[in-house]
Amino acid sequence: MTLKSAITNRVYELCEERGLNANSLATICGVDPSTIYSILGEKSKSPEVATIKKICDGLEITLGQFFSTPEFDSLEQEIK
């Protein structure tokens, strides 16, 4: 699993929990829908932390809550 796929999976998971689609997520987070679609698709290889923070703010969770999942915990170290 890559960092990108872990982020994508987490955004999908949070949307599913809240019954949101990409457009409604973009609206509540105050970001352009194309930004959400690029994170969920192949266009964005590494979403910016500022964008993830906006998503967290819109969903009323902390960055810690966003990244506190087994998927992120099990990622391989990228810099050795």
C-alpha positions in Angstrom: 0.0 0.0 0.0 1.2 3.5 -0.8 0.6 6.7 1.1 -1.6 7.9 -1.8 -3.8 4.9 -1.7 -4.1 5.1 2.1 -5.2 8.7 1.8 -7.7 7.8 -1.0 -9.1 4.9 1.0 -9.4 7.0 4.1 -11.4 9.8 2.3 -13.7 7.1 0.8 -14.2 5.6 4.2 -15.0 8.9 5.8 -17.4 9.8 3.0 -19.2 6.4 3.3 -19.5 6.8 7.1 -21.2 10.2 6.6 -23.2 9.4 3.5 -21.3 11.9 1.4 -20.3 12.0 -2.3 -17.3 13.8 -3.7 -19.3 17.0 -4.5 -20.9 17.2 -1.1 -17.5 16.6 0.6 -16.0 19.5 -1.5 -18.9 21.8 -0.5 -18.6 21.2 3.3 -14.8 21.4 3.1 -14.7 24.6 1.0 -12.6 23.1 -1.7 -13.1 22.8 -5.4 -14.8 19.5 -6.4 -11.9 18.9 -8.9 -9.5 18.8 -5.9 -11.5 16.0 -4.3 -11.8 14.1 -7.6 -8.0 14.5 -8.1 -7.3 13.0 -4.6 -9.8 10.1 -5.3 -8.5 9.5 -8.8 -5.0 9.2 -10.3 -4.3 12.9 -11.0 -3.0 13.8 -7.5 0.0 11.7 -6.6 0.6 13.3 -3.2 -2.2 15.5 -1.8 -1.0 18.5 0.2 -1.3 18.5 3.9 -3.2 21.8 3.7 -5.9 20.1 1.6 -6.1 17.1 3.9 -6.5 19.7 6.8 -9.4 21.3 5.0 -11.1 17.9 4.6 -10.6 17.3 8.3 -12.0 20.7 9.2 -15.0 20.1 7.0 -15.6 16.6 8.6 -14.9 18.0 12.1 -12.1 15.6 12.8 -8.4 16.2 13.6 -5.5 15.4 11.4 -4.6 12.8 14.1 -8.0 11.2 13.6 -7.6 11.2 9.9 -4.2 9.4 10.0 -4.9 7.2 13.0 -5.8 4.0 11.1 -4.0 0.6 10.7 -3.4 1.5 7.0 -1.3 4.5 7.8 0.4 2.6 10.7 1.5 -0.2 8.4 3.0 2.0 5.6 6.6 1.3 4.8 9.1 4.0 5.5 9.6 5.9 2.3 13.0 7.5 3.1 15.7 5.1 4.2 
